[in-house]
């Protein structure tokens, strides 16, 4: 529903795309520093730690790909209007 509303206005798609990319990059930084986090849930055991790190990496990649897809759709829509 939100993406359907965004398709009508490419000017609103760009900030949403950049927010998704930035959020994905922040999650990548957390995944990179996962073993050095002082929080107790980061050190629950090798299996759980690897699971959560992998899950966060997958979510980060999905957010970044979603941001790139939305940005490219906005660029195509803006080019079509010009």
N, C-alpha and C positions, 0 to 999 in steps of 0.2 A: 504494500500500500504506500509506504513512504517512497520507494523507488519509482512507483508509477507517477507520483506527484512530481518527482524530480525530473522525469523525462520531459516534461513540458517546458522546463526552464533550465537551460544549460548553465546559466550564471549561478544557480544554486547547487549545481552538481559538483563544481570545482571545490568549494570548501568541504563538502562531505567526502570527496575523494581524498583530499589532502589530510583530513582528520583520520580516515582509515589507514592511510599510509603511515602517518606519524604514530598512531597507536600500535600498528604492527612493528614499527622500528623500536618503540619503547619495550614491547614484549621481547623482541630479539635481544635487547640489552639485558633484560632480566634473565633470560635463558642463558646468556653468556656468563653472567655473574652468579648463576644459581649455586654453584658449589661454594662460593665465598659468602653467601648470605648468612648473617648471624641468627636468622629466625629458626625456630625449632622445627617447623614443618618442612624446611628444606633438607633436613638431615634425618628423615624417618627411616632410612634404610636405602640400600642401593636400588632395589627394584622400584619402590615408590618414588624415589627421587628421580630416577630415569623416566618413569612414566609421566610425572608432572612436567618435567623439563621437555619431554617430547611432545606432550599435549600442548603446552604453551608455544612451542616452536611451530607446531602445525596451525594453531589458531593465528599466530603472527603472520605466517605465510599466506593463509587464507585472507586475512584482512588486507595485506599488501596487494594481493592479486585482485581483490574486489575493488580496492582504490584505483588501481591502474585501469581496470575495465571501465569503471564509472568515469574516470578522467578521459579515457579515449572516446567513450560515447559522447561526452560533453564536447570534446573537440570536434568530433564529426558533426554533431548537431549545430555547433556554432559555425562550422565551415559551410554547412548546408544553408544556414540563414544568410550568410554573407554573399 
